[in-house]
Amino acid sequence: MRGKTCVITGATSGIGQAAANTLVAMGARVIMIARSRARAEIFSGVHAPSPDARPRVYYADLSRLNDMKRVAADISSAEPRIDVLVNNAGALFSYLSITEDGLERTFALNHVAYFVLTNALRKSLIAGAPARVINTSSAAHRGAKLDFHNLQSLQGYSGIYAYRRSKLYNILFTRELASRLEGTGVTVNSFHPGIVASRFGNESGGLVTPGFGLIKTLFGVSPKEGARTLLFLACSAEVKEITGKYFERRRQVRPSPEAENDDCARRLWGETARLAKLQ
């Protein structure tokens, strides 16, 4: 990975931070998109082996369309070649929250940000080919259903179900993007990191926060362990020609039948482009 340019969202904690640490140690140029300036400054200063190796940090709230588009344009302008893009930022919100763009916040952060950022960096990824896009999904997608009449889960909102749907969207986005990038040398895959003892869920609110806390205490793996599949997809020669697939524990597995519906993947792409004002 020496000298390769890797863009990572959600890199100031959890598996994103663990992956960024490893990539920096491997000699990669790491570019982080962070919301918290304090956390990003601490991370980039402490974990880099030398001042020159410190990750470059861009700041954005990836639940806001203006921030998504601004930071994507800034990175695209500064980085004509990108080798790896990791869409990893995400959250679960117990209570319904609508952004200034009129989007449900889970949908905006966990799905639309992946879509906007990746499309804006498309030229840089193709210029960096063979390049890779990795989307953090979850086994929580299993059992979730896509409903185009309630795409953002606004009717009968449940924070947990909105999160599960967003992880289904990540896999459908991966499949459609892989199809659209066929022949460019850019591969796209998604993965489940496992239950990770990270900060995820700490700010969800309601019963989710203590519930997740207990689950992580009982079953959670370390962020370093949770990042292993992410790093496998970013670095391993074993997957250099695999695209449009879903992985768990560094193995390709089949997602739910709902996540393999290519007609839904194409329609979701169009609906997302419309909501993100990209068409």
C-alpha positions in Angstrom: 0.0 0.0 0.0 3.0 2.3 0.1 2.3 5.6 -1.7 -1.3 4.6 -2.4 -4.0 7.2 -1.7 -6.8 6.0 0.5 -9.9 8.1 1.4 -11.8 6.9 4.5 -15.0 8.3 6.1 -15.7 7.5 9.7 -12.0 7.2 10.5 -11.9 8.8 13.9 -13.2 5.8 15.8 -14.0 2.1 15.5 -13.1 0.1 12.5 -12.4 3.2 10.4 -9.7 4.4 12.9 -8.3 0.9 13.1 -8.1 0.6 9.3 -6.6 4.0 9.0 -3.9 3.2 11.6 -2.9 0.1 9.6 -2.9 1.8 6.3 -0.7 4.6 7.6 1.7 2.0 9.0 1.7 0.3 5.6 2.8 3.5 3.9 -0.5 4.7 2.4 -1.5 8.3 2.1 -4.6 8.4 4.2 -7.3 11.1 3.7 -9.9 11.3 6.3 -13.3 12.9 6.3 -14.3 13.8 9.8 -17.1 15.6 11.6 -15.3 16.1 14.9 -12.3 18.4 14.6 -11.1 17.5 18.1 -11.1 13.7 17.5 -9.5 14.1 14.1 -6.7 16.2 15.4 -5.9 13.8 18.2 -6.0 10.8 15.9 -3.9 12.3 13.1 -1.3 13.6 15.5 -0.8 10.6 17.7 -1.0 7.6 15.4 1.2 8.8 12.5 4.7 7.4 12.6 6.1 10.7 11.4 4.7 14.2 10.7 4.9 13.6 7.0 2.7 10.4 7.4 -0.1 12.2 9.2 -3.5 11.7 7.5 -4.9 14.7 5.7 -8.2 15.7 7.2 -11.3 17.2 5.6 -14.2 18.2 7.8 -17.8 17.7 6.9 -21.2 16.6 8.3 -22.0 13.8 5.9 -25.7 14.0 6.7 -25.9 17.3 4.9 -26.0 17.4 1.1 -24.0 20.7 0.9 -21.2 19.2 3.0 -21.2 16.0 1.1 -20.8 17.8 -2.2 -18.3 20.4 -0.9 -15.9 17.9 0.6 -16.2 15.6 -2.4 -15.4 18.5 -4.7 -12.4 19.5 -2.6 -10.9 16.0 -2.5 -11.6 15.5 -6.2 -9.7 18.7 -7.0 -6.8 17.9 -4.7 -6.5 14.2 -5.6 -6.6 13.5 -9.3 -5.8 9.8 -8.5 -7.4 7.7 -5.7 -6.5 4.1 -5.1 -9.0 3.2 -2.4 -12.3 4.8 -1.2 -13.8 3.4 2.0 -17.4 4.6 2.7 -17.6 3.7 6.4 -19.3 6.6 8.3 -22.6 5.7 9.8 -24.9 5.9 12.8 -28.2 4.7 14.2 -30.7 7.3 15.5 -33.4 6.2 17.9 -35.6 9.1 17.2 -36.8 10.5 13.8 -34.6 13.4 12.7 -35.0 15.3 9.4 -32.1 17.1 8.0 -32.2 20.6 6.5 -32.4 18.9 3.1 -35.6 17.1 4.1 -33.9 13.7 4.3 -34.2 11.3 7.2 -30.8 11.4 8.9 -30.1 7.7 8.8 -30.8 7.5 5.1 -28.7 10.6 4.5 -25.6 9.6 6.4 -25.6 5.9 5.9 -26.7 5.8 2.2 -26.8 9.1 0.4 -23.3 10.1 1.6 -21.9 6.9 0.1 -23.7 7.7 -3.2 -22.7 11.4 -3.4 -19.1 11.0 -2.4 -18.4 8.0 -4.6 -20.0 9.6 -7.7 -18.0 12.8 -7.2 -14.7 10.9 -6.9 -15.4 8.6 -9.8 -12.9 10.2 -12.2 -10.1 10.1 -9.6 -10.9 6.4 -8.9 -10.8 5.5 -12.6 -7.5 7.4 -12.9 -6.2 5.4 -10.1 -7.2 2.0 -11.6 -6.9 -0.7 -10.5 -8.7 1.0 -7.7 -11.2 -0.2 -5.1 -14.4 1.1 -3.4 -15.3 -0.6 -0.1 -18.8 0.0 1.5 -19.4 -0.8 5.1 -22.7 -2.7 5.4 -23.9 -5.1 8.0 -25.5 -8.5 8.5 -28.3 -6.3 10.0 -29.6 -5.9 6.4 -31.0 -9.5 6.5 -34.7 -9.3 6.9 -35.0 -5.7 5.9 -37.3 -4.9 3.0 -37.1 -2.2 0.4 -40.3 -0.2 0.1 -40.2 2.6 -2.5 -43.3 4.1 -1.0 -41.5 4.5 2.3 -37.9 4.7 1.2 -36.7 6.8 4.1 -38.6 4.9 6.7 -40.7 8.0 7.6 -43.9 6.0 8.1 -43.8 4.2 11.4 -40.2 5.2 12.1 -38.0 2.8 14.0 -34.4 3.7 14.4 -33.2 0.1 14.3 -35.2 -0.7 11.2 -34.1 2.5 9.5 -30.5 1.4 10.2 -31.2 -2.1 8.9 -32.7 -0.7 5.7 -29.7 1.6 5.2 -27.4 -1.4 5.3 -29.6 -3.1 2.6 -29.2 0.0 0.5 -25.4 -0.2 0.9 -25.4 -3.6 -0.7 -27.8 -2.6 -3.5 -25.7 0.5 -4.2 -22.5 -1.7 -4.3 -24.1 -4.0 -6.9 -25.3 -1.2 -9.2 -22.1 0.8 -8.9 -20.1 -2.3 -9.8 -22.2 -2.7 -12.9 -21.8 0.9 -13.9 -18.0 0.7 -13.4 -17.5 -2.5 -15.3 -14.5 -2.2 -17.5 -12.9 0.8 -15.7 -10.6 -1.2 -13.5 -12.5 0.0 -10.3 -13.9 -2.8 -8.1 -16.7 -2.3 -5.6 -17.5 -4.6 -2.6 -19.4 -4.4 0.7 -18.9 -6.2 3.9 -20.1 -6.9 7.4 -17.6 -6.1 10.2 -19.2 -8.1 12.9 -20.4 -6.7 16.3 -17.6 -4.3 17.2 -16.9 -2.9 20.6 -16.6 0.7 19.4 -18.4 4.0 19.9 -21.2 3.0 17.6 -24.5 3.4 19.3 -23.1 5.5 22.1 -25.1 8.6 21.0 -28.1 6.9 19.5 -30.3 7.8 22.5 -33.3 6.0 24.0 -32.9 2.3 24.9 -30.6 1.7 22.0 -27.6 3.1 23.8 -27.6 0.8 26.8 -28.8 -2.1 24.7 -25.9 -1.7 22.3 -23.6 -1.3 25.2 -24.6 -4.6 26.7 -24.4 -6.4 23.3 -20.9 -5.0 22.7 -19.8 -6.0 26.1 -21.0 -9.5 25.7 -20.2 -10.2 22.0 -18.2 -7.3 20.6 -14.8 -7.8 18.9 -12.1 -5.2 19.0 -12.1 -2.5 16.3 -8.9 -4.0 15.0 -10.6 -7.4 14.5 -13.6 -5.7 13.0 -11.4 -3.9 10.5 -9.8 -7.1 9.1 -12.4 -7.6 6.3 -12.2 -4.0 5.4 -8.4 -4.2 5.1 -8.7 -7.5 3.2 -10.9 -5.8 0.6 -8.6 -2.8 0.4 -5.3 -4.6 0.2 -5.5 -8.3 -0.7 -4.6 -9.5 -4.2 -7.1 -12.3 -3.7 -10.0 -9.9 -4.4 -8.4 -7.6 -7.0 -10.8 -8.7 -9.7 -13.9 -9.4 -7.6 -16.6 -6.8 -7.7 -20.2 -6.2 -6.7 -20.0 -8.8 -3.9 -20.7 -8.9 -0.1 -18.2 -10.3 2.4 -18.1 -11.5 6.0 -15.0 -12.6 7.9 -12.9 -12.1 4.7 -15.1 -14.5 2.8 -17.5 -13.8 0.0 -21.0 -14.8 1.1 -24.5 -14.3 -0.4 -26.5 -11.4 1.1 -30.2 -11.6 1.6 -32.4 -12.2 -1.5 -33.7 -8.7 -1.2 -30.1 -7.4 -1.6 -29.6 -9.3 -4.8 -32.5 -7.7 -6.7 -30.8 -5.8 -9.5 -34.0 -4.2 -10.7 -34.4 -2.7 -7.2 -30.7 -1.7 -7.2 -31.2 0.3 -10.4 -34.4 1.9 -9.2 -32.7 2.8 -5.9 -29.9 4.5 -7.8 -32.4 6.7 -9.7 -34.3 7.6 -6.6 -31.2 8.5 -4.7 -29.9 10.6 -7.5 -33.1 12.5 -7.5 -33.2 13.1 -3.7 -29.5 14.1 -3.8 -30.2 16.5 -6.6 -27.7 14.9 -8.9 -30.0 14.6 -11.9 
